Each structure stands twice: as structure tokens, then as C-alpha cells.
């Protein structure tokens, strides 16, 4: 599970990730973002919340109201990054 929020918004959106790597995450949303938008992400991994700041690296329109986006991590705690690496390796 991922909670997504733009710094300029008060509302968080709950989404499901499609995939994750040590450098970023991909997911589908119903709102179009622009490449370069900064997003606050809260990932729930292994019974722990991880707070990450990311930047929209790419966006692809899938349906009229569905957009797949790739977000590059730009600010993540070193220990949290190691946890993501362990999950990927497992």
C-alpha cells in the first residue's frame, strides 16, 4: 500500500504499487501529474511505514481516466532504502 500526496495538496490518495526498485516506484492513478512534480509517498512495507519524497519521472495515459506513472526517489532514509533492497532481493 502507498499513500500519495502532492506537497501543495491537503488530501492523500491511497494507491497500490505496480512495482518498486531501489530507485523508484510505479503505480496507476486517476489524476494526471506532470513530469517533475514532487510527491510525498508513504509506503507500507513489512509492517512498517516508510516516508519518501519522489519526483515524477514519466507518465503514460492508459485509459481516459487512468495514468501510469513512474516516480524516482529523491529523498529516502538510508535504512529504509536498505529495507527496500532486501525486499527486492527476496
N, CA, C and O atoms as a DFTB+ gen file, in Angstrom:
360 C
 N C O
     1  1       0.836      -1.180       0.000
     2  2       0.000       0.000       0.000
     3  2       0.880       1.242       0.000
     4  3       1.939       1.279       0.627
     5  1       0.416       2.252      -0.717
     6  2       1.135       3.522      -0.800
     7  2       0.136       4.648      -0.577
     8  3      -0.964       4.636      -1.130
     9  1       0.531       5.622       0.242
    10  2      -0.235       6.857       0.386
    11  2       0.521       7.917      -0.398
    12  3       1.726       8.088      -0.214
    13  1      -0.184       8.628      -1.272
    14  2       0.414       9.595      -2.181
    15  2      -0.139      10.976      -1.877
    16  3      -1.342      11.139      -1.672
    17  1       0.747      11.978      -1.847
    18  2       0.302      13.346      -1.594
    19  2       1.240      14.313      -2.299
    20  3       2.462      14.172      -2.243
    21  1       0.647      15.297      -2.963
    22  2       1.447      16.379      -3.523
    23  2       1.626      17.412      -2.422
    24  3       0.673      17.685      -1.693
    25  1       2.815      17.999      -2.273
    26  2       3.028      18.980      -1.199
    27  2       2.047      20.149      -1.218
    28  3       1.797      20.761      -0.179
    29  1       1.496      20.463      -2.374
    30  2       0.554      21.581      -2.475
    31  2      -0.885      21.182      -2.152
    32  3      -1.783      22.023      -2.204
    33  1      -1.117      19.912      -1.820
    34  2      -2.460      19.413      -1.525
    35  2      -2.565      18.986      -0.068
    36  3      -1.568      18.639       0.565
    37  1      -3.774      19.015       0.447
    38  2      -4.022      18.527       1.801
    39  2      -4.441      17.057       1.796
    40  3      -4.262      16.355       2.792
    41  1      -4.991      16.600       0.689
    42  2      -5.568      15.265       0.593
    43  2      -4.534      14.220       0.187
    44  3      -3.725      14.451      -0.712
    45  1      -4.567      13.063       0.862
    46  2      -3.735      11.920       0.485
    47  2      -4.590      10.946      -0.317
    48  3      -5.801      10.858      -0.116
    49  1      -3.952      10.221      -1.221
    50  2      -4.624       9.222      -2.036
    51  2      -4.001       7.872      -1.761
    52  3      -2.779       7.733      -1.807
    53  1      -4.821       6.874      -1.477
    54  2      -4.347       5.515      -1.249
    55  2      -4.284       4.795      -2.588
    56  3      -5.266       4.763      -3.329
    57  1      -3.117       4.213      -2.899
    58  2      -2.932       3.524      -4.170
    59  2      -2.193       2.210      -3.951
    60  3      -1.644       1.961      -2.878
    61  1      -2.189       1.391      -4.968
    62  2      -1.463       0.122      -4.951
    63  2      -0.311       0.239      -5.942
    64  3      -0.514       0.626      -7.093
    65  1       0.893      -0.095      -5.499
    66  2       2.042      -0.007      -6.404
    67  2       2.022      -1.177      -7.387
    68  3       1.509      -2.254      -7.083
    69  1       2.593      -0.942      -8.576
    70  2       2.732      -1.999      -9.581
    71  2       4.083      -2.672      -9.424
    72  3       4.193      -3.895      -9.513
    73  1       5.112      -1.864      -9.190
    74  2       6.442      -2.413      -8.933
    75  2       7.281      -1.367      -8.219
    76  3       6.955      -0.180      -8.210
    77  1       8.371      -1.835      -7.620
    78  2       9.261      -0.956      -6.873
    79  2      10.695      -1.408      -7.101
    80  3      10.969      -2.598      -7.253
    81  1      11.591      -0.456      -7.124
    82  2      13.018      -0.741      -7.225
    83  2      13.725       0.129      -6.199
    84  3      13.086       0.908      -5.490
    85  1      15.032      -0.001      -6.121
    86  2      15.748       0.826      -5.156
    87  2      15.804       2.284      -5.602
    88  3      16.179       3.156      -4.818
    89  1      15.439       2.554      -6.840
    90  2      15.472       3.926      -7.343
    91  2      14.131       4.586      -7.516
    92  3      14.054       5.798      -7.718
    93  1      13.041       3.784      -7.438
    94  2      11.738       4.393      -7.655
    95  2      10.599       3.398      -7.583
    96  3      10.777       2.240      -7.208
    97  1       9.418       3.883      -7.954
    98  2       8.196       3.096      -7.844
    99  2       7.273       3.444      -9.007
   100  3       7.315       4.558      -9.531
   101  1       6.446       2.493      -9.403
   102  2       5.475       2.691     -10.477
   103  2       4.092       2.349      -9.939
   104  3       3.930       1.380      -9.198
   105  1       3.089       3.155     -10.316
   106  2       1.717       2.879      -9.921
   107  2       0.742       3.574     -10.859
   108  3       1.130       4.441     -11.642
   109  1      -0.519       3.189     -10.773
   110  2      -1.582       3.800     -11.576
   111  2      -2.405       4.717     -10.702
   112  3      -2.675       4.414      -9.539
   113  1      -2.805       5.851     -11.274
   114  2      -3.622       6.833     -10.563
   115  2      -4.702       7.353     -11.503
   116  3      -4.626       7.178     -12.719
   117  1      -5.702       7.993     -10.921
   118  2      -6.788       8.570     -11.711
   119  2      -6.565      10.044     -12.008
   120  3      -7.371      10.671     -12.697
   121  1      -5.479      10.597     -11.493
   122  2      -5.173      12.013     -11.689
   123  2      -3.908      12.139     -12.513
   124  3      -2.940      11.410     -12.296
   125  1      -3.916      13.066     -13.458
   126  2      -2.718      13.273     -14.262
   127  2      -1.750      14.184     -13.510
   128  3      -2.130      15.243     -13.010
   129  1      -0.505      13.753     -13.442
   130  2       0.570      14.568     -12.881
   131  2       1.483      14.962     -14.018
   132  3       1.404      14.395     -15.108
   133  1       2.337      15.915     -13.779
   134  2       3.306      16.334     -14.782
   135  2       4.677      15.791     -14.414
   136  3       5.003      15.650     -13.236
   137  1       5.477      15.489     -15.429
   138  2       6.857      15.090     -15.186
   139  2       7.524      16.217     -14.401
   140  3       7.414      17.392     -14.752
   141  1       8.210      15.836     -13.342
   142  2       8.877      16.819     -12.487
   143  2       8.109      17.156     -11.220
   144  3       8.677      17.723     -10.287
   145  1       6.789      16.807     -11.171
   146  2       6.016      17.050      -9.943
   147  2       6.677      16.330      -8.774
   148  3       7.128      15.193      -8.913
   149  1       6.732      16.986      -7.636
   150  2       7.273      16.396      -6.420
   151  2       6.117      15.795      -5.631
   152  3       5.087      16.442      -5.438
   153  1       6.288      14.553      -5.175
   154  2       5.245      13.839      -4.444
   155  2       5.796      13.328      -3.117
   156  3       6.963      12.949      -3.013
   157  1       4.933      13.328      -2.110
   158  2       5.252      12.690      -0.835
   159  2       4.614      11.314      -0.849
   160  3       3.424      11.179      -1.130
   161  1       5.400      10.299      -0.547
   162  2       4.920       8.922      -0.545
   163  2       5.126       8.316       0.835
   164  3       6.147       8.543       1.484
   165  1       4.147       7.547       1.266
   166  2       4.293       6.772       2.483
   167  2       4.009       5.325       2.100
   168  3       2.868       4.964       1.813
   169  1       5.049       4.505       2.097
   170  2       4.925       3.095       1.722
   171  2       4.788       2.250       2.974
   172  3       5.446       2.499       3.984
   173  1       3.926       1.249       2.895
   174  2       3.783       0.288       3.988
   175  2       4.460      -1.000       3.548
   176  3       3.934      -1.732       2.709
   177  1       5.631      -1.273       4.119
   178  2       6.410      -2.452       3.758
   179  2       6.807      -3.203       5.017
   180  3       7.343      -2.621       5.960
   181  1       6.540      -4.497       5.021
   182  2       6.916      -5.351       6.159
   183  2       6.497      -4.748       7.498
   184  3       7.302      -4.629       8.422
   185  1       5.218      -4.369       7.584
   186  2       4.630      -3.841       8.818
   187  2       5.286      -2.553       9.303
   188  3       5.330      -2.292      10.505
   189  1       5.791      -1.756       8.381
   190  2       6.465      -0.503       8.723
   191  2       6.146       0.546       7.662
   192  3       6.091       0.238       6.471
   193  1       5.940       1.772       8.097
   194  2       5.729       2.868       7.154
   195  2       7.068       3.511       6.813
   196  3       7.888       3.765       7.695
   197  1       7.280       3.772       5.525
   198  2       8.483       4.418       5.033
   199  2       8.071       5.693       4.312
   200  3       7.276       5.646       3.373
   201  1       8.603       6.828       4.742
   202  2       8.307       8.119       4.115
   203  2       9.381       8.444       3.087
   204  3      10.578       8.378       3.366
   205  1       8.922       8.797       1.890
   206  2       9.820       9.071       0.770
   207  2       9.320      10.298       0.018
   208  3       8.115      10.511      -0.114
   209  1      10.253      11.095      -0.470
   210  2       9.920      12.161      -1.408
   211  2      10.379      11.693      -2.777
   212  3      11.489      11.185      -2.934
   213  1       9.512      11.868      -3.765
   214  2       9.847      11.428      -5.109
   215  2       9.483      12.467      -6.151
   216  3       8.755      13.423      -5.884
   217  1      10.012      12.252      -7.348
   218  2       9.751      13.143      -8.470
   219  2       9.189      12.320      -9.616
   220  3       9.737      11.271      -9.955
   221  1       8.098      12.786     -10.215
   222  2       7.507      12.082     -11.355
   223  2       8.524      12.083     -12.496
   224  3       8.909      13.136     -13.005
   225  1       8.949      10.885     -12.885
   226  2       9.945      10.733     -13.950
   227  2       9.285      10.521     -15.315
   228  3       9.804      10.967     -16.338
   229  1       8.144       9.840     -15.321
   230  2       7.419       9.599     -16.570
   231  2       5.950       9.343     -16.260
   232  3       5.580       8.998     -15.138
   233  1       5.122       9.525     -17.290
   234  2       3.683       9.277     -17.159
   235  2       3.169       8.743     -18.484
   236  3       3.587       9.181     -19.555
   237  1       2.248       7.781     -18.389
   238  2       1.663       7.179     -19.592
   239  2       0.158       7.057     -19.378
   240  3      -0.288       6.487     -18.382
   241  1      -0.620       7.592     -20.310
   242  2      -2.072       7.509     -20.226
   243  2      -2.505       6.117     -20.660
   244  3      -2.205       5.695     -21.777
   245  1      -3.213       5.395     -19.780
   246  2      -3.657       4.031     -20.069
   247  2      -5.104       4.002     -20.550
   248  3      -5.427       3.279     -21.493
   249  1      -5.951       4.757     -19.932
   250  2      -7.373       4.900     -20.265
   251  2      -7.705       6.376     -20.105
   252  3      -6.857       7.151     -19.663
   253  1      -8.924       6.780     -20.457
   254  2      -9.256       8.205     -20.310
   255  2      -9.011       8.757     -18.898
   256  3      -8.664       9.928     -18.745
   257  1      -9.186       7.930     -17.882
   258  2      -9.027       8.427     -16.510
   259  2      -7.990       7.657     -15.706
   260  3      -7.981       7.750     -14.479
   261  1      -7.117       6.901     -16.363
   262  2      -6.089       6.131     -15.666
   263  2      -4.719       6.483     -16.246
   264  3      -4.504       6.438     -17.457
   265  1      -3.805       6.834     -15.348
   266  2      -2.451       7.189     -15.739
   267  2      -1.470       6.316     -14.969
   268  3      -1.592       6.162     -13.753
   269  1      -0.513       5.754     -15.665
   270  2       0.558       5.003     -15.013
   271  2       1.743       5.957     -14.900
   272  3       2.142       6.583     -15.882
   273  1       2.301       6.061     -13.695
   274  2       3.415       6.977     -13.510
   275  2       4.588       6.284     -12.834
   276  3       4.422       5.365     -12.033
   277  1       5.763       6.750     -13.182
   278  2       6.988       6.291     -12.547
   279  2       7.542       7.426     -11.711
   280  3       7.685       8.550     -12.193
   281  1       7.851       7.133     -10.466
   282  2       8.357       8.145      -9.542
   283  2       9.764       7.758      -9.102
   284  3       9.993       6.656      -8.603
   285  1      10.687       8.670      -9.294
   286  2      12.074       8.478      -8.873
   287  2      12.225       8.959      -7.427
   288  3      11.791      10.062      -7.092
   289  1      12.835       8.142      -6.579
   290  2      13.068       8.548      -5.196
   291  2      14.138       9.642      -5.176
   292  3      15.203       9.480      -5.772
   293  1      13.855      10.754      -4.493
   294  2      14.848      11.820      -4.375
   295  2      15.236      12.080      -2.925
   296  3      16.250      12.725      -2.660
   297  1      14.434      11.582      -1.984
   298  2      14.783      11.726      -0.570
   299  2      14.227      10.526       0.187
   300  3      13.017      10.373       0.350
   301  1      15.158       9.672       0.649
   302  2      14.764       8.471       1.376
   303  2      15.826       8.182       2.431
   304  3      17.023       8.325       2.181
   305  1      15.379       7.779       3.593
   306  2      16.270       7.401       4.686
   307  2      17.123       6.207       4.255
   308  3      16.618       5.275       3.628
   309  1      18.409       6.234       4.589
   310  2      19.347       5.181       4.184
   311  2      18.898       3.799       4.670
   312  3      18.987       2.825       3.923
   313  1      18.417       3.706       5.914
   314  2      17.947       2.424       6.451
   315  2      16.712       1.928       5.702
   316  3      16.569       0.731       5.450
   317  1      15.823       2.858       5.348
   318  2      14.627       2.484       4.593
   319  2      14.991       1.994       3.198
   320  3      14.373       1.059       2.689
   321  1      15.983       2.613       2.579
   322  2      16.445       2.163       1.265
   323  2      17.018       0.751       1.366
   324  3      16.788      -0.075       0.483
   325  1      17.759       0.470       2.431
   326  2      18.292      -0.878       2.629
   327  2      17.163      -1.896       2.794
   328  3      17.269      -3.024       2.313
   329  1      16.081      -1.499       3.472
   330  2      14.916      -2.387       3.635
   331  2      14.290      -2.688       2.278
   332  3      13.916      -3.830       2.010
   333  1      14.170      -1.679       1.420
   334  2      13.622      -1.897       0.077
   335  2      14.523      -2.831      -0.717
   336  3      14.029      -3.712      -1.419
   337  1      15.826      -2.653      -0.617
   338  2      16.769      -3.541      -1.319
   339  2      16.609      -4.998      -0.865
   340  3      16.683      -5.916      -1.682
   341  1      16.392      -5.206       0.431
   342  2      16.200      -6.565       0.965
   343  2      14.922      -7.184       0.409
   344  3      14.904      -8.361       0.052
   345  1      13.857      -6.394       0.336
   346  2      12.589      -6.882      -0.184
   347  2      12.734      -7.272      -1.651
   348  3      12.218      -8.307      -2.071
   349  1      13.423      -6.459      -2.421
   350  2      13.622      -6.735      -3.845
   351  2      14.443      -8.010      -4.027
   352  3      14.149      -8.823      -4.904
   353  1      15.457      -8.180      -3.210
   354  2      16.341      -9.345      -3.333
   355  2      15.658     -10.647      -2.927
   356  3      16.057     -11.721      -3.376
   357  1      14.629     -10.560      -2.080
   358  2      13.965     -11.771      -1.568
   359  2      13.107     -12.445      -2.627
   360  3      12.484     -13.472      -2.356
